[in-house]
Amino acid sequence: MTSTPAASPMYASPGSTLSYDQAGVDYDLIDPLKVRAQRAAASTAVHLAAHGFSEVAASRGESAYVVDVGPFYIASIVECLGSKALVADEMHRLTGKSYYDSIAQDTIAMAINDLITVGATPLIVQAYWAAGGSDWFSDGQRSAALVDGWKRACDACGVAWGGGETPALAGIVADGRIDLAAACTGLINPKDRLSVGDRLAPGDAIVMLASSGIHANGLSLARKLVERLPQGYLTPISVEPGSPSFGDALLAPTVLYSPVTEALYKAGITPRYCANITGHGWRKLLRHPAQHRYRIHTVPEVTPVLKFIQQHAHQDDREAYSTFNMGAGFALFVKPEDAQRTADVAQSMGVAAWVCGAIEAGPKELLIEPLGIHFGTDDLQLR
């Protein structure tokens, strides 16, 4: 049975349970469009044949699209940051500090962490920075932070920043706001690095990599929660001396996982499948269409900001794990004999990792045993 955590002793957080739907994000409405679009897109793959290429059909519905160009595969992805920039803007108003260096890393991480799920080495990043008007770009401190943070994230992942687009879209993007997105292209070379789940099998281990906090998913709910907090974004997330404010904790940059996946390949470890734990929370472990049971026996410690959100949104464990990464931002499915070495490689790259569970024969379901949580096929419909 799942439980609702007690509120922090700092104060009583008013209100009933706050869900992602109540924050304005309803995947039951969004996901059918995704499925419809995937089916329409699949019919266009025939055009690749005119160039002598073909798609990797198993990549349809995965986090990145893969094309077979002969000697290697090309993978591509486009992702947007979402509403995390709104938190940065409000914290700038409250503190005078620009957070756009970390916001830049978040944006690149959204694309690169998806791209690497199929076994790709990130090669090129393109930027899309759409502002609500030309005035947005007149803030030199903010613009410099965005550029510097973007470059640092590219350097950390060893990718070339190819260029981008900086439109001023008054009337489409709100005045004073910016919509950030990144596109990324990568290579899967040699071809046996491809990881689209076709080799997933009972007995495979599930290794999970630590997150730095909320990353860039669930911010709509976090922003809604601010309305309940006595000091808003400046509310400390714990009673410990030096505790960060809620706003600062939300703005911890997303972990870039490509250095870990590249280190794994150099160590001779090829994941059989990967999942970027973003929207839909731990339900993303069910992403592959095959019928497998995913049994979790070890749950990583939840990061403080996510504990805080769960407590003050009055969410039980099932709701929290269906929305947030809850301390684990990326999952690697590997052969059982590679499990501990996978965790060790991640640790050597500065990312905490745990062997959290295994795949079993059975119906498609996720069992998070320490918390008594069950997710089934109906809890994730992305295809």
NORUR-V251707 format. One record per backbone hydrogen bond with DSSP energy under -0.5 kcal/mol. NH is the residue of the N-H (numbers start at 1). CO is the residue of the C=O. If there is no record, write none. Layout:
[[NH	CO] [NH	CO]]
This chain:
[[5	3] [5	315] [11	8] [13	11] [14	12] [18	313] [19	17] [23	19] [24	21] [25	20] [26	24] [27	25] [29	26] [30	26] [31	27] [33	29] [33	30] [34	30] [35	31] [36	32] [37	33] [38	34] [39	35] [40	36] [41	37] [42	38] [43	39] [43	40] [44	41] [45	42] [46	43] [47	44] [48	45] [49	46] [50	47] [51	48] [52	49] [53	48] [54	68] [56	66] [57	55] [59	56] [60	57] [62	59] [65	76] [67	74] [68	54] [69	67] [69	72] [71	69] [73	188] [74	67] [75	186] [76	65] [77	184] [79	182] [81	180] [85	82] [86	83] [87	83] [87	84] [88	84] [89	85] [90	86] [91	87] [92	88] [93	89] [94	90] [95	91] [96	92] [102	99] [103	99] [104	100] [105	101] [106	102] [107	103] [108	104] [109	105] [110	106] [111	107] [112	108] [113	109] [115	111] [116	112] [117	114] [118	115] [119	116] [120	115] [121	187] [122	120] [123	185] [124	185] [125	160] [126	183] [127	163] [128	181] [129	165] [130	128] [130	179] [131	129] [131	167] [132	177] [136	133] [137	134] [138	135] [139	136] [140	138] [143	139] [144	140] [145	141] [146	142] [147	143] [148	144] [149	145] [150	146] [151	147] [152	148] [153	149] [154	150] [155	151] [156	152] [157	153] [158	154] [158	155] [159	154] [160	123] [162	125] [162	160] [163	125] [165	127] [169	131] [169	167] [170	168] [171	173] [172	169] [173	169] [177	174] [179	130] [180	178] [181	128] [182	79] [183	126] [184	77] [185	124] [186	75] [187	121] [188	73] [189	187] [193	190] [194	191] [195	118] [197	272] [200	197] [203	359] [204	201] [205	334] [206	357] [207	205] [207	332] [208	354] [209	330] [210	352] [211	327] [217	214] [222	218] [223	219] [224	220] [225	221] [226	222] [227	224] [228	225] [229	225] [229	226] [232	229] [234	231] [235	232] [237	244] [243	240] [246	235] [247	233] [249	245] [250	246] [251	247] [252	249] [257	255] [260	257] [261	257] [262	258] [263	259] [264	260] [265	261] [266	262] [267	263] [268	265] [269	264] [270	268] [271	269] [272	333] [273	333] [275	331] [277	275] [277	329] [278	276] [278	279] [281	278] [281	323] [282	321] [282	324] [283	280] [284	281] [285	282] [286	283] [287	284] [292	290] [293	360] [294	365] [295	293] [295	358] [296	294] [296	367] [297	295] [297	356] [298	356] [300	298] [306	303] [307	303] [308	304] [309	305] [310	306] [311	307] [312	308] [313	309] [314	311] [315	310] [317	3] [320	316] [321	317] [322	318] [323	320] [324	320] [328	325] [329	209] [330	209] [331	275] [332	207] [333	273] [334	205] [334	332] [338	335] [339	335] [339	336] [342	338] [343	339] [344	340] [345	341] [346	342] [347	343] [348	344] [349	345] [349	346] [350	347] [351	346] [352	350] [354	208] [356	206] [356	354] [357	206] [358	295] [359	204] [360	293] [365	292] [365	363] [366	375] [367	294] [368	366] [368	373] [369	296] [369	367] [371	368] [372	368] [372	369] [373	368] [375	366] [377	364] [379	376] [380	377] [382	380]]
